[in-house]
Amino acid sequence: MWSKIEENQTVEMTVNLRKICTAIPWSKKAPKAVKALKREIQKHFREKIGVVITSDLNNFIHSRGSKKIPNKVRVRVTKETSLKNAEENVLKTDLVVVGSFKNLKEVIVD
């Protein structure tokens, strides 16, 4: 299910990394999982703009090494202006630490 994101709007969502990284070989799973996560966020919001992943989220994906990635990750996506170019927008993704992924839905946070 896709949803439209407005300027300065924040959406929390769960991404199943295991599902989007099935065809990726195990030797370089974490670096390619980051690229697959960016693609999945663009596809979910139907936006062709850039996706910026914070260092906390990147470290969480690489926390178990480059061969074993976490199965799911909860992210907070915000549409904001780019730091490099003030005319362009980017989707900024932050890590949300949760204890369990049970019954978590996509939530719009303002």
MDTraj code that builds the backbone (N, CA, C; nanometers):
import mdtraj as md
import numpy as np

residues = "MET TRP SER LYS ILE GLU GLU ASN GLN THR VAL GLU MET THR VAL ASN LEU ARG LYS ILE CYS THR ALA ILE PRO TRP SER LYS LYS ALA PRO LYS ALA VAL LYS ALA LEU LYS ARG GLU ILE GLN LYS HIS PHE ARG GLU LYS ILE GLY VAL VAL ILE THR SER ASP LEU ASN ASN PHE ILE HIS SER ARG GLY SER LYS LYS ILE PRO ASN LYS VAL ARG VAL ARG VAL THR LYS GLU THR SER LEU LYS ASN ALA GLU GLU ASN VAL LEU LYS THR ASP LEU VAL VAL VAL GLY SER PHE LYS ASN LEU LYS GLU VAL ILE VAL ASP".split()
xyz = np.array([
    [0.0837, -0.1171, 0.0000],
    [0.0000, 0.0000, 0.0000],
    [0.0886, 0.1239, 0.0000],
    [0.0618, 0.2142, -0.0922],
    [0.1419, 0.3347, -0.0995],
    [0.0670, 0.4506, -0.0365],
    [0.1412, 0.5493, 0.0029],
    [0.0804, 0.6695, 0.0586],
    [0.1627, 0.7899, 0.0149],
    [0.0971, 0.9021, 0.0033],
    [0.1633, 1.0253, -0.0371],
    [0.2152, 1.0963, 0.0872],
    [0.3340, 1.1514, 0.0784],
    [0.3924, 1.2237, 0.1909],
    [0.4045, 1.3710, 0.1517],
    [0.3639, 1.4579, 0.2417],
    [0.3667, 1.6021, 0.2179],
    [0.4971, 1.6609, 0.2729],
    [0.5195, 1.7875, 0.2416],
    [0.6383, 1.8584, 0.2896],
    [0.6366, 1.8674, 0.4422],
    [0.7469, 1.8367, 0.5069],
    [0.7654, 1.8394, 0.6527],
    [0.6691, 1.7476, 0.7269],
    [0.6227, 1.6440, 0.6621],
    [0.5373, 1.5437, 0.7264],
    [0.6240, 1.4234, 0.7607],
    [0.5946, 1.3585, 0.8735],
    [0.6727, 1.2448, 0.9201],
    [0.5847, 1.1213, 0.9242],
    [0.6381, 1.0105, 0.8713],
    [0.5654, 0.8838, 0.8683],
    [0.6546, 0.7767, 0.9293],
    [0.6001, 0.6989, 1.0225],
    [0.6710, 0.5837, 1.0786],
    [0.6203, 0.4584, 1.0114],
    [0.7131, 0.3743, 0.9673],
    [0.6742, 0.2515, 0.8993],
    [0.7754, 0.1418, 0.9271],
    [0.7316, 0.0178, 0.9119],
    [0.8177, -0.0978, 0.9289],
    [0.8539, -0.1515, 0.7915],
    [0.9827, -0.1774, 0.7697],
    [1.0298, -0.2326, 0.6433],
    [1.0858, -0.3709, 0.6705],
    [1.0398, -0.4679, 0.5942],
    [1.0862, -0.6048, 0.6066],
    [1.2092, -0.6224, 0.5174],
    [1.3275, -0.6148, 0.5760],
    [1.4511, -0.6269, 0.4986],
    [1.4705, -0.7675, 0.4446],
    [1.4220, -0.8661, 0.5148],
    [1.4348, -1.0034, 0.4699],
    [1.3609, -1.0243, 0.3376],
    [1.2461, -0.9598, 0.3238],
    [1.1639, -0.9742, 0.2043],
    [1.2256, -0.9035, 0.0840],
    [1.2807, -0.7830, 0.1047],
    [1.3326, -0.7074, -0.0092],
    [1.4758, -0.7470, -0.0459],
    [1.5402, -0.8304, 0.0357],
    [1.6789, -0.8696, 0.0090],
    [1.6929, -1.0193, -0.0169],
    [1.5905, -1.0829, -0.0717],
    [1.5978, -1.2275, -0.0917],
    [1.6936, -1.2655, -0.2036],
    [1.7008, -1.1873, -0.3102],
    [1.7841, -1.2234, -0.4246],
    [1.9282, -1.1738, -0.4119],
    [1.9619, -1.1096, -0.3030],
    [2.0966, -1.0552, -0.2845],
    [2.1878, -1.1636, -0.2289],
    [2.3079, -1.1823, -0.2866],
    [2.3994, -1.2827, -0.2331],
    [2.4452, -1.2478, -0.0915],
    [2.4750, -1.3491, -0.0118],
    [2.5048, -1.3297, 0.1297],
    [2.6347, -1.2548, 0.1529],
    [2.7267, -1.2542, 0.0575],
    [2.8581, -1.1948, 0.0811],
    [2.8526, -1.0423, 0.0950],
    [2.7583, -0.9766, 0.0279],
    [2.7491, -0.8300, 0.0347],
    [2.6074, -0.7877, 0.0696],
    [2.5492, -0.8539, 0.1658],
    [2.4080, -0.8327, 0.1956],
    [2.3806, -0.6955, 0.2589],
    [2.4604, -0.6514, 0.3534],
    [2.4331, -0.5254, 0.4233],
    [2.4467, -0.4028, 0.3322],
    [2.5528, -0.3894, 0.2521],
    [2.5604, -0.2712, 0.1655],
    [2.4477, -0.2658, 0.0630],
    [2.4110, -0.3811, 0.0100],
    [2.3033, -0.3830, -0.0886],
    [2.1669, -0.3703, -0.0225],
    [2.1567, -0.4047, 0.1058],
    [2.0309, -0.3857, 0.1784],
    [2.0022, -0.2373, 0.1972],
    [2.1057, -0.1571, 0.2141],
    [2.0877, -0.0123, 0.2263],
    [2.0320, 0.0435, 0.0952],
    [2.0869, -0.0014, -0.0178],
    [2.0373, 0.0440, -0.1475],
    [1.8956, -0.0047, -0.1720],
    [1.8663, -0.1285, -0.1314],
    [1.7309, -0.1823, -0.1483],
    [1.6312, -0.1086, -0.0595],
    [1.6745, -0.0663, 0.0590],
    [1.5883, 0.0113, 0.1484],
    [1.5539, 0.1468, 0.0857],
    [1.6521, 0.2119, 0.0243],
    [1.6268, 0.3386, -0.0439],
    [1.5264, 0.3208, -0.1573],
    [1.5446, 0.2139, -0.2362],
    [1.4518, 0.1855, -0.3457],
    [1.3108, 0.1583, -0.2951],
    [1.3009, 0.0834, -0.1855],
    [1.1706, 0.0480, -0.1287],
    [1.0970, 0.1717, -0.0766],
    [1.1692, 0.2647, -0.0162],
    [1.1063, 0.3872, 0.0337],
    [1.0591, 0.4740, -0.0828],
    [1.1401, 0.4836, -0.1885],
    [1.0968, 0.5579, -0.3066],
    [0.9729, 0.4948, -0.3687],
    [0.9703, 0.3632, -0.3748],
    [0.8566, 0.2936, -0.4339],
    [0.7315, 0.3076, -0.3475],
    [0.7482, 0.3056, -0.2165],
    [0.6339, 0.3147, -0.1261],
    [0.5645, 0.4505, -0.1360],
    [0.6430, 0.5569, -0.1441],
    [0.5861, 0.6909, -0.1493],
    [0.5691, 0.7426, -0.2922],
    [0.6087, 0.6648, -0.3912],
    [0.5996, 0.7020, -0.5330],
    [0.6656, 0.8368, -0.5590],
    [0.7876, 0.8481, -0.5125],
    [0.8658, 0.9708, -0.5288],
    [0.9955, 0.9356, -0.6009],
    [1.0401, 1.0235, -0.6896],
    [1.1657, 1.0041, -0.7610],
    [1.2781, 1.0886, -0.7017],
    [1.2583, 1.1391, -0.5807],
    [1.3591, 1.2232, -0.5168],
    [1.4552, 1.1352, -0.4367],
    [1.5644, 1.1927, -0.3926],
    [1.6660, 1.1183, -0.3209],
    [1.6229, 1.0774, -0.1811],
    [1.6866, 0.9710, -0.1314],
    [1.6606, 0.9206, 0.0032],
    [1.7905, 0.9296, 0.0813],
    [1.7859, 0.9941, 0.1979],
    [1.9027, 1.0087, 0.2848],
    [1.8839, 0.9176, 0.4048],
    [1.9816, 0.8303, 0.4290],
    [1.9767, 0.7378, 0.5424],
    [2.0730, 0.7888, 0.6488],
    [2.0244, 0.8020, 0.7719],
    [2.1085, 0.8528, 0.8795],
    [2.2118, 0.7484, 0.9200],
    [2.3135, 0.7936, 0.9909],
    [2.4211, 0.7032, 1.0311],
    [2.3737, 0.6001, 1.1335],
    [2.2755, 0.6351, 1.2175],
    [2.2221, 0.5379, 1.3135],
    [2.1569, 0.4199, 1.2425],
    [2.0785, 0.4482, 1.1398],
    [2.0134, 0.3418, 1.0632],
    [2.1161, 0.2591, 0.9875],
    [2.2159, 0.3246, 0.9302],
    [2.3213, 0.2535, 0.8583],
    [2.3996, 0.1628, 0.9528],
    [2.4325, 0.2117, 1.0718],
    [2.5048, 0.1295, 1.1695],
    [2.4199, 0.0134, 1.2191],
    [2.2875, 0.0335, 1.2309],
    [2.1989, -0.0743, 1.2733],
    [2.1940, -0.1861, 1.1691],
    [2.1911, -0.1497, 1.0418],
    [2.1883, -0.2516, 0.9365],
    [2.3202, -0.3275, 0.9323],
    [2.4320, -0.2575, 0.9561],
    [2.5639, -0.3215, 0.9539],
    [2.6055, -0.3781, 1.0902],
    [2.5190, -0.3755, 1.1905],
    [2.5576, -0.4124, 1.3270],
    [2.5994, -0.5586, 1.3409],
    [2.5430, -0.6476, 1.2623],
    [2.5772, -0.7897, 1.2715],
    [2.6745, -0.8321, 1.1620],
    [2.7382, -0.7351, 1.0995],
    [2.8323, -0.7643, 0.9930],
    [2.7673, -0.7448, 0.8573],
    [2.8454, -0.7686, 0.7524],
    [2.7923, -0.7457, 0.6182],
    [2.7155, -0.8655, 0.5642],
    [2.7198, -0.9783, 0.6343],
    [2.6533, -1.0988, 0.5839],
    [2.5173, -1.1234, 0.6470],
    [2.4954, -1.0748, 0.7697],
    [2.3695, -1.1003, 0.8398],
    [2.3030, -0.9672, 0.8729],
    [2.1903, -0.9437, 0.8102],
    [2.1175, -0.8190, 0.8331],
    [1.9983, -0.8463, 0.9242],
    [1.9467, -0.7440, 0.9927],
    [1.8251, -0.7640, 1.0722],
    [1.7063, -0.7936, 0.9807],
    [1.6100, -0.8703, 1.0318],
    [1.4950, -0.9083, 0.9502],
    [1.4039, -0.7900, 0.9209],
    [1.3756, -0.7095, 1.0213],
    [1.2873, -0.5940, 1.0049],
    [1.3517, -0.4718, 1.0677],
    [1.3093, -0.3564, 1.0200],
    [1.3582, -0.2310, 1.0761],
    [1.2420, -0.1310, 1.0748],
    [1.2305, -0.0536, 1.1815],
    [1.1273, 0.0495, 1.1928],
    [1.1930, 0.1825, 1.1620],
    [1.1408, 0.2553, 1.0637],
    [1.2019, 0.3811, 1.0213],
    [1.1003, 0.4941, 1.0302],
    [1.1530, 0.6144, 1.0477],
    [1.0733, 0.7372, 1.0464],
    [1.1180, 0.8165, 0.9244],
    [1.0271, 0.8370, 0.8297],
    [1.0584, 0.9040, 0.7034],
    [1.0007, 1.0451, 0.7067],
    [1.0862, 1.1431, 0.6750],
    [1.0455, 1.2834, 0.6730],
    [1.0832, 1.3437, 0.5384],
    [0.9901, 1.4152, 0.4789],
    [1.0199, 1.4857, 0.3543],
    [1.0621, 1.6272, 0.3896],
    [1.1864, 1.6616, 0.3538],
    [1.2382, 1.7949, 0.3869],
    [1.3297, 1.8427, 0.2762],
    [1.3728, 1.9675, 0.2856],
    [1.4587, 2.0242, 0.1827],
    [1.5999, 1.9690, 0.1962],
    [1.6668, 1.9607, 0.0849],
    [1.8020, 1.9070, 0.0808],
    [1.9018, 2.0067, 0.1395],
    [2.0059, 1.9536, 0.2031],
    [2.1105, 2.0407, 0.2568],
    [2.2012, 2.0933, 0.1459],
    [2.2165, 2.0156, 0.0383],
    [2.3043, 2.0560, -0.0710],
    [2.2377, 2.1574, -0.1636],
    [2.1084, 2.1343, -0.1930],
    [2.0367, 2.2222, -0.2836],
    [1.9036, 2.2602, -0.2190],
    [1.8826, 2.3873, -0.1971],
    [1.7626, 2.4326, -0.1259],
    [1.6352, 2.4167, -0.2081],
    [1.6480, 2.3982, -0.3396],
    [1.5300, 2.3845, -0.4243],
    [1.4769, 2.2416, -0.4281],
    [1.5584, 2.1448, -0.3919],
    [1.5184, 2.0044, -0.4007],
    [1.4744, 1.9519, -0.2648],
    [1.3896, 1.8495, -0.2682],
    [1.3453, 1.7807, -0.1475],
    [1.4100, 1.6433, -0.1410],
    [1.4259, 1.5918, -0.0201],
    [1.4762, 1.4563, 0.0012],
    [1.3886, 1.3878, 0.1052],
    [1.3925, 1.2556, 0.1044],
    [1.3254, 1.1766, 0.2066],
    [1.4313, 1.1338, 0.3066],
    [1.4256, 1.1853, 0.4274],
    [1.5234, 1.1541, 0.5316],
    [1.4687, 1.0409, 0.6174],
    [1.5482, 0.9363, 0.6373],
    [1.5039, 0.8203, 0.7147],
    [1.5848, 0.8097, 0.8426],
    [1.5156, 0.7934, 0.9541],
    [1.5765, 0.7764, 1.0856],
    [1.5368, 0.6409, 1.1408],
    [1.6195, 0.5875, 1.2281],
    [1.5910, 0.4615, 1.2949],
    [1.4990, 0.4857, 1.4133],
    [1.3992, 0.3979, 1.4288],
    [1.3120, 0.3990, 1.5459],
    [1.3337, 0.2661, 1.6168],
    [1.3796, 0.2708, 1.7410],
    [1.4072, 0.1491, 1.8168],
    [1.2777, 0.1030, 1.8829],
    [1.2386, -0.0219, 1.8550],
    [1.1177, -0.0798, 1.9140],
    [1.1533, -0.2140, 1.9760],
    [1.0756, -0.2545, 2.0752],
    [1.0986, -0.3832, 2.1393],
    [1.0446, -0.4983, 2.0575],
    [0.9265, -0.4793, 1.9991],
    [0.8617, -0.5839, 1.9216],
    [0.7935, -0.5206, 1.8011],
    [0.7844, -0.5960, 1.6921],
    [0.7211, -0.5466, 1.5710],
    [0.5750, -0.5889, 1.5604],
    [0.5208, -0.6504, 1.6644],
    [0.3823, -0.6972, 1.6606],
    [0.2852, -0.5800, 1.6584],
    [0.1865, -0.5911, 1.5715],
    [0.0755, -0.4961, 1.5592],
    [0.1199, -0.3522, 1.5340],
    [0.2344, -0.3321, 1.4705],
    [0.2781, -0.1977, 1.4352],
    [0.2300, -0.1656, 1.2941],
    [0.1632, -0.0551, 1.2777],
    [0.1114, -0.0109, 1.1485],
    [0.1862, 0.1146, 1.1058],
    [0.1589, 0.1575, 0.9830],
    [0.2148, 0.2825, 0.9352],
    [0.1417, 0.3974, 1.0033],
    [0.2179, 0.4875, 1.0646],
    [0.1603, 0.5953, 1.1447],
    [0.2128, 0.7283, 1.0935],
    [0.1235, 0.8258, 1.0783],
    [0.1643, 0.9613, 1.0422],
    [0.1884, 1.0386, 1.1710],
    [0.3117, 1.0855, 1.1896],
    [0.3510, 1.1596, 1.3090],
    [0.3734, 1.3045, 1.2674],
    [0.3143, 1.3973, 1.3371],
    [0.3327, 1.5393, 1.3030],
    [0.4189, 1.6098, 1.4026],
])
top = md.Topology()
chain = top.add_chain()
for i, resn in enumerate(residues, 1):
    res = top.add_residue(resn, chain, resSeq=i)
    for name in ("N", "CA", "C"):
        top.add_atom(name, md.element.get_by_symbol(name[0]), res)
traj = md.Trajectory(xyz[None], top)
